[in-house]
Amino acid sequence: MPKFISKADPAAQWTGAHKGHAFFAYANNYLIELKAAIIVDVEATRAIRQTEVGATRTMIERTEERLAGC
């Protein structure tokens, strides 16, 4: 098994983003309606900054679908 794959959770990402010791992690991405300060949607991703764009698109699409009937 490669060194940078978690034996307990292969979906976790090896990261050293905090300039300390590297560890396995996920990232939580929140879509927030700022006027009322309400979390509208949440998307967990691997701990890679580039995945934030895809997570944002996913959350916006889900929210649009959910609110389309309102």
C-alpha positions, 0 to 999 in steps of 0.5 A: 500500500502506498505511504500516503493512503490511509489504511483506515479511510482510503478517501482521506487526503494526506495534507500538511496545509497548516505548516506542521506535521502532515495528517489525513483529513477532509475539508468541509465546504459550506454554502452560506446565505449571508443576509440571514447567516444561514448554512444552506448546504454542506459538501465534504471533499478531500483536503485539496484546495482545488476541490473547493470549486467543484464543491461550490458548484455542486452546492449551488446546483443542489440548492437551486434544485431544492428551491426551484419548487418554492 
